[in-house]
Amino acid sequence: MANHGQIACGPDLDSAFSLAKDIEDLSRQYVITLQIGGPKLLDDHEMGSRAQRSSPGMASRRRAEAAHVLVPELSPDAFS
Protein backbone atom coordinates (compact mmCIF):
# COMPACT_ATOMS: atom_id res chain seq x y z
CA MET A 1 0.00 0.00 0.00
CA ALA A 2 2.96 2.33 -0.43
CA ASN A 3 2.20 5.72 -2.01
CA HIS A 4 -1.53 5.44 -1.46
CA GLY A 5 -2.47 8.66 0.27
CA GLN A 6 -1.43 11.25 2.75
CA ILE A 7 -1.72 12.00 6.43
CA ALA A 8 -2.43 15.58 7.45
CA CYS A 9 -2.36 16.68 11.08
CA GLY A 10 -3.30 19.93 12.73
CA PRO A 11 -4.46 21.41 16.00
CA ASP A 12 -8.06 20.87 14.90
CA LEU A 13 -9.99 19.12 12.13
CA ASP A 14 -10.38 22.26 10.00
CA SER A 15 -6.62 22.87 10.03
CA ALA A 16 -5.87 19.27 9.09
CA PHE A 17 -8.35 19.38 6.18
CA SER A 18 -6.95 22.72 5.02
CA LEU A 19 -3.41 21.29 5.02
CA ALA A 20 -4.64 18.20 3.15
CA LYS A 21 -6.24 20.43 0.50
CA ASP A 22 -3.03 22.46 0.16
CA ILE A 23 -1.03 19.26 -0.34
CA GLU A 24 -3.51 18.06 -2.99
CA ASP A 25 -3.34 21.40 -4.82
CA LEU A 26 0.45 21.48 -4.74
CA SER A 27 0.63 17.84 -5.84
CA ARG A 28 -1.53 18.61 -8.86
CA GLN A 29 0.65 21.60 -9.74
CA TYR A 30 3.79 19.48 -9.36
CA VAL A 31 2.47 16.76 -11.69
CA ILE A 32 1.58 19.40 -14.29
CA THR A 33 5.08 20.91 -14.11
CA LEU A 34 6.60 17.45 -14.59
CA GLN A 35 4.74 17.22 -17.90
CA ILE A 36 6.45 20.39 -19.15
CA GLY A 37 9.98 19.64 -18.01
CA GLY A 38 9.78 19.86 -14.23
CA PRO A 39 9.55 22.70 -11.72
CA LYS A 40 12.19 25.36 -11.21
CA LEU A 41 13.02 25.07 -7.53
CA LEU A 42 13.86 28.31 -5.79
CA ASP A 43 16.53 28.43 -3.11
CA ASP A 44 15.75 29.59 0.45
CA HIS A 45 16.79 33.17 -0.31
CA GLU A 46 14.49 33.42 -3.36
CA MET A 47 11.62 31.83 -1.43
CA GLY A 48 12.11 34.24 1.46
CA SER A 49 12.13 37.33 -0.75
CA ARG A 50 9.00 36.19 -2.60
CA ALA A 51 7.24 35.36 0.66
CA GLN A 52 7.96 38.84 2.02
CA ARG A 53 6.25 40.36 -1.02
CA SER A 54 3.14 38.23 -0.46
CA SER A 55 0.73 38.64 2.41
CA PRO A 56 2.10 37.14 5.63
CA GLY A 57 0.11 34.79 7.80
CA MET A 58 -0.75 31.22 8.64
CA ALA A 59 -1.84 30.42 5.07
CA SER A 60 1.67 31.17 3.80
CA ARG A 61 3.23 29.04 6.52
CA ARG A 62 0.79 26.18 5.84
CA ARG A 63 1.58 26.22 2.12
CA ALA A 64 5.30 26.28 2.90
CA GLU A 65 4.90 23.20 5.08
CA ALA A 66 2.86 21.47 2.39
CA ALA A 67 5.51 22.30 -0.22
CA HIS A 68 8.18 20.89 2.07
CA VAL A 69 6.27 17.60 2.19
CA LEU A 70 6.37 17.39 -1.61
CA VAL A 71 9.95 18.64 -2.04
CA PRO A 72 11.96 17.96 1.14
CA GLU A 73 14.85 20.16 -0.05
CA LEU A 74 12.52 23.15 0.20
CA SER A 75 12.74 24.54 3.71
CA PRO A 76 9.45 25.76 5.22
CA ASP A 77 11.52 28.28 7.18
CA ALA A 78 12.24 30.12 3.93
CA PHE A 79 8.78 31.66 4.31
CA SER A 80 9.52 33.05 7.78
C-alpha positions as protocol buffer text, in pm:
chain_id: "A"
residue {
  index: 1
  type: MET
  ca { x: 0 y: 0 z: 0 }
}
residue {
  index: 2
  type: ALA
  ca { x: 296 y: 233 z: -43 }
}
residue {
  index: 3
  type: ASN
  ca { x: 220 y: 572 z: -201 }
}
residue {
  index: 4
  type: HIS
  ca { x: -153 y: 544 z: -146 }
}
residue {
  index: 5
  type: GLY
  ca { x: -247 y: 866 z: 27 }
}
residue {
  index: 6
  type: GLN
  ca { x: -143 y: 1125 z: 275 }
}
residue {
  index: 7
  type: ILE
  ca { x: -172 y: 1200 z: 643 }
}
residue {
  index: 8
  type: ALA
  ca { x: -243 y: 1558 z: 745 }
}
residue {
  index: 9
  type: CYS
  ca { x: -236 y: 1668 z: 1108 }
}
residue {
  index: 10
  type: GLY
  ca { x: -330 y: 1993 z: 1273 }
}
residue {
  index: 11
  type: PRO
  ca { x: -446 y: 2141 z: 1600 }
}
residue {
  index: 12
  type: ASP
  ca { x: -806 y: 2087 z: 1490 }
}
residue {
  index: 13
  type: LEU
  ca { x: -999 y: 1912 z: 1213 }
}
residue {
  index: 14
  type: ASP
  ca { x: -1038 y: 2226 z: 1000 }
}
residue {
  index: 15
  type: SER
  ca { x: -662 y: 2287 z: 1003 }
}
residue {
  index: 16
  type: ALA
  ca { x: -587 y: 1927 z: 909 }
}
residue {
  index: 17
  type: PHE
  ca { x: -835 y: 1938 z: 618 }
}
residue {
  index: 18
  type: SER
  ca { x: -695 y: 2272 z: 502 }
}
residue {
  index: 19
  type: LEU
  ca { x: -341 y: 2129 z: 502 }
}
residue {
  index: 20
  type: ALA
  ca { x: -464 y: 1820 z: 315 }
}
residue {
  index: 21
  type: LYS
  ca { x: -624 y: 2043 z: 50 }
}
residue {
  index: 22
  type: ASP
  ca { x: -303 y: 2246 z: 16 }
}
residue {
  index: 23
  type: ILE
  ca { x: -103 y: 1926 z: -34 }
}
residue {
  index: 24
  type: GLU
  ca { x: -351 y: 1806 z: -299 }
}
residue {
  index: 25
  type: ASP
  ca { x: -334 y: 2140 z: -482 }
}
residue {
  index: 26
  type: LEU
  ca { x: 45 y: 2148 z: -474 }
}
residue {
  index: 27
  type: SER
  ca { x: 63 y: 1784 z: -584 }
}
residue {
  index: 28
  type: ARG
  ca { x: -153 y: 1861 z: -886 }
}
residue {
  index: 29
  type: GLN
  ca { x: 65 y: 2160 z: -974 }
}
residue {
  index: 30
  type: TYR
  ca { x: 379 y: 1948 z: -936 }
}
residue {
  index: 31
  type: VAL
  ca { x: 247 y: 1676 z: -1169 }
}
residue {
  index: 32
  type: ILE
  ca { x: 158 y: 1940 z: -1429 }
}
residue {
  index: 33
  type: THR
  ca { x: 508 y: 2091 z: -1411 }
}
residue {
  index: 34
  type: LEU
  ca { x: 660 y: 1745 z: -1459 }
}
residue {
  index: 35
  type: GLN
  ca { x: 474 y: 1722 z: -1790 }
}
residue {
  index: 36
  type: ILE
  ca { x: 645 y: 2039 z: -1915 }
}
residue {
  index: 37
  type: GLY
  ca { x: 998 y: 1964 z: -1801 }
}
residue {
  index: 38
  type: GLY
  ca { x: 978 y: 1986 z: -1423 }
}
residue {
  index: 39
  type: PRO
  ca { x: 955 y: 2270 z: -1172 }
}
residue {
  index: 40
  type: LYS
  ca { x: 1219 y: 2536 z: -1121 }
}
residue {
  index: 41
  type: LEU
  ca { x: 1302 y: 2507 z: -753 }
}
residue {
  index: 42
  type: LEU
  ca { x: 1386 y: 2831 z: -579 }
}
residue {
  index: 43
  type: ASP
  ca { x: 1653 y: 2843 z: -311 }
}
residue {
  index: 44
  type: ASP
  ca { x: 1575 y: 2959 z: 45 }
}
residue {
  index: 45
  type: HIS
  ca { x: 1679 y: 3317 z: -31 }
}
residue {
  index: 46
  type: GLU
  ca { x: 1449 y: 3342 z: -336 }
}
residue {
  index: 47
  type: MET
  ca { x: 1162 y: 3183 z: -143 }
}
residue {
  index: 48
  type: GLY
  ca { x: 1211 y: 3424 z: 146 }
}
residue {
  index: 49
  type: SER
  ca { x: 1213 y: 3733 z: -75 }
}
residue {
  index: 50
  type: ARG
  ca { x: 900 y: 3619 z: -260 }
}
residue {
  index: 51
  type: ALA
  ca { x: 724 y: 3536 z: 66 }
}
residue {
  index: 52
  type: GLN
  ca { x: 796 y: 3884 z: 202 }
}
residue {
  index: 53
  type: ARG
  ca { x: 625 y: 4036 z: -102 }
}
residue {
  index: 54
  type: SER
  ca { x: 314 y: 3823 z: -46 }
}
residue {
  index: 55
  type: SER
  ca { x: 73 y: 3864 z: 241 }
}
residue {
  index: 56
  type: PRO
  ca { x: 210 y: 3714 z: 563 }
}
residue {
  index: 57
  type: GLY
  ca { x: 11 y: 3479 z: 780 }
}
residue {
  index: 58
  type: MET
  ca { x: -75 y: 3122 z: 864 }
}
residue {
  index: 59
  type: ALA
  ca { x: -184 y: 3042 z: 507 }
}
residue {
  index: 60
  type: SER
  ca { x: 167 y: 3117 z: 380 }
}
residue {
  index: 61
  type: ARG
  ca { x: 323 y: 2904 z: 652 }
}
residue {
  index: 62
  type: ARG
  ca { x: 79 y: 2618 z: 584 }
}
residue {
  index: 63
  type: ARG
  ca { x: 158 y: 2622 z: 212 }
}
residue {
  index: 64
  type: ALA
  ca { x: 530 y: 2628 z: 290 }
}
residue {
  index: 65
  type: GLU
  ca { x: 490 y: 2320 z: 508 }
}
residue {
  index: 66
  type: ALA
  ca { x: 286 y: 2147 z: 239 }
}
residue {
  index: 67
  type: ALA
  ca { x: 551 y: 2230 z: -22 }
}
residue {
  index: 68
  type: HIS
  ca { x: 818 y: 2089 z: 207 }
}
residue {
  index: 69
  type: VAL
  ca { x: 627 y: 1760 z: 219 }
}
residue {
  index: 70
  type: LEU
  ca { x: 637 y: 1739 z: -161 }
}
residue {
  index: 71
  type: VAL
  ca { x: 995 y: 1864 z: -204 }
}
residue {
  index: 72
  type: PRO
  ca { x: 1196 y: 1796 z: 114 }
}
residue {
  index: 73
  type: GLU
  ca { x: 1485 y: 2016 z: -5 }
}
residue {
  index: 74
  type: LEU
  ca { x: 1252 y: 2315 z: 20 }
}
residue {
  index: 75
  type: SER
  ca { x: 1274 y: 2454 z: 371 }
}
residue {
  index: 76
  type: PRO
  ca { x: 945 y: 2576 z: 522 }
}
residue {
  index: 77
  type: ASP
  ca { x: 1152 y: 2828 z: 718 }
}
residue {
  index: 78
  type: ALA
  ca { x: 1224 y: 3012 z: 393 }
}
residue {
  index: 79
  type: PHE
  ca { x: 878 y: 3166 z: 431 }
}
residue {
  index: 80
  type: SER
  ca { x: 952 y: 3305 z: 778 }
}
